[in-house]
Every structure is written in structure tokens, then in C-alpha cells.
Amino acid sequence: MKMTVKNILAEYLTSRGFDGLCHPETECGCGLEDLIGPCEGAQGDCQPAHRIQDPEGDPWYTTAFVDLARRPTKEEVQKYWEKERERRMS
């Protein structure tokens, strides 16, 4: 495997149980296969993220969970979307 920034970053994230990156303010996220790509390169404030499914079943990358080193449970993901729905309705 060629040693590139993308490969080094993907290996680091994978070894710690993450699925990609997420920009916490814009909610822009990318998976390991898309790192340093769709948004013209990872931003300096992107953070390790877990991939969860939104209520429609589409992939979503988030840094919303307190213990990022642990994959969120189904219950935690469900609570996340409930709070997000409430926030958007207010």
C-alpha cells in the first residue's frame, strides 16, 4: 500500500474504531473511503466520527456522542434523532 496522508489517516481512524470524519459545525461528514475528497480536503477542525443511520436509513457521520471511542448503541442513536427532531421543530 502506498503511504499517503489519506491512508495514514484512514488507518489511524480504523485502529481506534471510527468510521470517518465529521465537521461538527456544518455536519459535513465522510467515510474512510472518501477522506480528503468530497469537500476539497479534510478541514482542520474535522473530528473522528461514527457512522450511524438517519431515520430514513441513509448514512450519517457524527461526533455527537460523548465517548467517541465507543460505537453508539441503537438506543443512543434513537435518542440522538429524537433530540434532533425536537431541535429542528423549535
ABEGO torsion letter per residue (X at the ends): XBBBAAAAAAAAAAAAGBAEBBBAAAGBBBBAAABGAAAGEBBAABBBBBBBBBAAGBBBBBAABABAABBBBAAAAAAAAAAAAAAAAX
